[in-house]
Amino acid sequence: MTRTVSMMHSLPPNLKRITHFAFASLFGTAAHYAVLIALVEWAHRTPTEGTALGFLVGALVNYLLARCWVFPETRSRHREAVAKFLTVAASGWGLNTFLIFAATAWANLPYLPAQVAVTGTLFFWHYFANRLWTFRR
């Protein structure tokens, strides 16, 4: 563990930032998937409903971690940053919800593999939109 921490400190700043973003995203993704799976498997909701609500929970986790850990040096005030973050998250929410609907309702794909593919794609959209706009220095 100590070796991993010391390796993180020696990374170039942009690689360190995207690594922090990836770890923060893992926590947000875990929250998203927990809600998704609980709603689909236990509450018998559709994958579209589960991912729509799960995405919102994951976005909250991601914002808190991004604000405190990934982009701590941001000069944006909290109110400005949260408005921008919500704009980026809303676009991701729309894409996520539509793509899961298309994959499960139209293409009849299993919801978890579809969600993994969508999550991987949206990771890059969220990182660059938040890096270049929401938490810009």
Contacts in CASP RR format, 6 or more apart in sequence:
PFRMAT RR
TARGET T0000
AUTHOR 0000-0000-0000
METHOD contacts of the structure
MODEL  1
MTRTVSMMHSLPPNLKRITHFAFASLFGTAAHYAVLIALVEWAHRTPTEG
TALGFLVGALVNYLLARCWVFPETRSRHREAVAKFLTVAASGWGLNTFLI
FAATAWANLPYLPAQVAVTGTLFFWHYFANRLWTFRR
8 16 0 8 1.000
8 19 0 8 1.000
9 16 0 8 1.000
11 19 0 8 1.000
17 70 0 8 1.000
17 71 0 8 1.000
17 131 0 8 1.000
18 127 0 8 1.000
20 69 0 8 1.000
20 70 0 8 1.000
21 66 0 8 1.000
21 70 0 8 1.000
21 127 0 8 1.000
21 130 0 8 1.000
21 131 0 8 1.000
22 123 0 8 1.000
24 61 0 8 1.000
24 62 0 8 1.000
24 65 0 8 1.000
24 66 0 8 1.000
24 69 0 8 1.000
24 70 0 8 1.000
25 62 0 8 1.000
25 123 0 8 1.000
25 126 0 8 1.000
25 127 0 8 1.000
27 61 0 8 1.000
27 62 0 8 1.000
27 65 0 8 1.000
28 57 0 8 1.000
28 58 0 8 1.000
28 59 0 8 1.000
28 61 0 8 1.000
28 62 0 8 1.000
28 65 0 8 1.000
29 58 0 8 1.000
29 119 0 8 1.000
31 54 0 8 1.000
31 57 0 8 1.000
31 58 0 8 1.000
31 60 0 8 1.000
31 61 0 8 1.000
32 51 0 8 1.000
32 54 0 8 1.000
32 55 0 8 1.000
32 57 0 8 1.000
32 58 0 8 1.000
32 119 0 8 1.000
33 54 0 8 1.000
33 115 0 8 1.000
34 54 0 8 1.000
34 57 0 8 1.000
35 50 0 8 1.000
35 53 0 8 1.000
35 54 0 8 1.000
35 57 0 8 1.000
35 58 0 8 1.000
36 47 0 8 1.000
36 50 0 8 1.000
36 51 0 8 1.000
36 53 0 8 1.000
36 54 0 8 1.000
36 111 0 8 1.000
36 115 0 8 1.000
37 112 0 8 1.000
39 45 0 8 1.000
39 49 0 8 1.000
39 50 0 8 1.000
39 53 0 8 1.000
39 54 0 8 1.000
40 46 0 8 1.000
40 47 0 8 1.000
40 50 0 8 1.000
40 111 0 8 1.000
46 104 0 8 1.000
46 105 0 8 1.000
47 100 0 8 1.000
47 101 0 8 1.000
47 104 0 8 1.000
47 111 0 8 1.000
47 114 0 8 1.000
47 115 0 8 1.000
48 97 0 8 1.000
48 100 0 8 1.000
48 101 0 8 1.000
48 104 0 8 1.000
48 105 0 8 1.000
51 96 0 8 1.000
51 97 0 8 1.000
51 100 0 8 1.000
51 111 0 8 1.000
51 115 0 8 1.000
52 93 0 8 1.000
52 96 0 8 1.000
52 97 0 8 1.000
55 89 0 8 1.000
55 92 0 8 1.000
55 93 0 8 1.000
55 96 0 8 1.000
55 97 0 8 1.000
56 93 0 8 1.000
59 85 0 8 1.000
59 89 0 8 1.000
59 93 0 8 1.000
62 89 0 8 1.000
62 126 0 8 1.000
63 82 0 8 1.000
63 85 0 8 1.000
63 89 0 8 1.000
66 85 0 8 1.000
66 130 0 8 1.000
66 134 0 8 1.000
66 135 0 8 1.000
67 74 0 8 1.000
67 78 0 8 1.000
67 81 0 8 1.000
67 85 0 8 1.000
67 135 0 8 1.000
70 135 0 8 1.000
71 130 0 8 1.000
71 131 0 8 1.000
71 134 0 8 1.000
71 135 0 8 1.000
73 137 0 8 1.000
74 81 0 8 1.000
74 135 0 8 1.000
74 136 0 8 1.000
74 137 0 8 1.000
75 137 0 8 1.000
76 84 0 8 1.000
76 134 0 8 1.000
76 135 0 8 1.000
76 136 0 8 1.000
81 134 0 8 1.000
81 135 0 8 1.000
84 133 0 8 1.000
84 134 0 8 1.000
85 130 0 8 1.000
85 134 0 8 1.000
88 126 0 8 1.000
88 129 0 8 1.000
88 130 0 8 1.000
88 133 0 8 1.000
88 134 0 8 1.000
89 126 0 8 1.000
91 125 0 8 1.000
91 129 0 8 1.000
92 122 0 8 1.000
92 125 0 8 1.000
92 126 0 8 1.000
95 118 0 8 1.000
95 122 0 8 1.000
95 125 0 8 1.000
96 118 0 8 1.000
96 119 0 8 1.000
96 122 0 8 1.000
99 114 0 8 1.000
99 118 0 8 1.000
99 121 0 8 1.000
100 111 0 8 1.000
100 114 0 8 1.000
100 115 0 8 1.000
100 118 0 8 1.000
103 109 0 8 1.000
103 111 0 8 1.000
103 114 0 8 1.000
103 117 0 8 1.000
103 118 0 8 1.000
104 110 0 8 1.000
104 111 0 8 1.000
104 114 0 8 1.000
END
